Amino acid sequence: MTGPSLSKGDQSPARPPAFTERQKLIALALLASTQFVIVLDAAIVNVALPSIGKDLDFSQDNLAWVVNAYTLTFGGFLLLGGRIADLLGRRRLFIGGLSLFALASLFGGLATSETQLTIARAIQGLGAALIAPAALSMVTNMFSEGSERNKALGVWGAVSGSGGAAGVLLGGVLTEYLGWEWVFWVNVPIGVGAAILAPRLLRESRRESETRTFDALGAITVTAGLSLLVFALVDANRAGWESTQTLGLLAASAMLIAVFVAVELRSSAPLVPFKIFSNRTLTGANVTGLFTGAALFAMFFFLSLYMQQVLGYDALKAGLSYLPLALSIIVSAGVASQLVTRFGFKPVLVLGLAMVAVALVWLGQVPVDGGYASHLLAPMVLAAVGLGFAFVPMTIAAVSGVSEGDSGLASGLINTFQQVGGALGLAVLAAIANSRTSDLAEAAQGDPQALPSALTEGFQAAFLAGSGIAVLGIVAALTLIHSSDSRAIVGAKPAELPVA
């Protein structure tokens, strides 16, 4: 196969003057804030769903698509967005994605029907899929590999990891005091402001090579394959895991991804040059990201349901309950970046996933009459610290040793694996929880007093299964990520570090 190289030779020989430290910090603040909004937006609507359903007359089955429509296009287009950023310009795609995201948010708040809101959420997800890999690749290229980049990705990990918890908190406050429309409108001034500031604070960067051909067939097949995969997973519990729809969609997804692989192996300018996977640490980081997303995305979902459906919290109280978790993620991500520089990314990642596994086992013991301080606070904080310790080294490993020309692809890959893992984990763990709850509810013959207990046991089963997924992440990190790559960044200066 011939295709773009993964070496430094892909970069333009004439490089612009280096960023000053102040310029780097300001640019990082801009990029990290947009990533925060993207992650936040995946969670912010959760506590607003009852109000949205009532005002727009959503059916109960269709209400889930306020969340799923965003997940579907976000996960489906991330890989394509990362490669387009490399080819056409990361700043250009970043600004375009922000504009699309802000416009979709405006129309989401103005929606008067379930169809309008679902379409707006899908377009939001598309905008997010253009922003996320472009932003992460700009951070990767702006900061030299080693301690400097570790600190920057520590900030990135803090805002990304806390975005989900902050989304639940902010969603509860906005819904309670201003109305559900503001969970969408809050994005508009942020998106517009970031798009205006981007040309002044960020430099354009893209792959500089002789081959600039866009792999249209590869783009179509991988985007369609990933979109069908995410759709099959997020709708599997409604349609049934053994239904014709689910099995047919999974088969179609597998066929499209197989066609994509065949196309890429024969392309002179592939959308995804597979030699990037010869970097075993990058591959291991992505597989670990799949399991981490599966365990943690579902944790937020079931915690919210437990607090509202079993403990009787309203939207605002449930949102405020996530405040210690959000703060713990921010602090732990900063600590993790320092630990990576001292010990390497592999041991910190394994430690973080071990904390997540223990926290999920702990949450698997929650009682039907549980209290926040007595049963939730400690495992939530432990999970948050584990998330910070896992997310930062995982991101560093996923972009470590990757040339500037392929940084958008590497960023798109880690985001894609995490999103697909999140969709897969939520689908599987929701099926486990629903099955357990349904069995107990049927055994109780419709006794309303038994429902909270049935729900609690369903959530317990989901948390314990999530812990098992986190353990799979530990196994993947230990077996796939090279310890030598991890140790290479310990105390090393940027000039001393090897490149791919």
Order of alpha helices (4+ residues) and beta strands (2+ residues): alpha-alpha-alpha-alpha-alpha-alpha-alpha-alpha-alpha-alpha-alpha-alpha-alpha-alpha-alpha-alpha-alpha-alpha-alpha-alpha
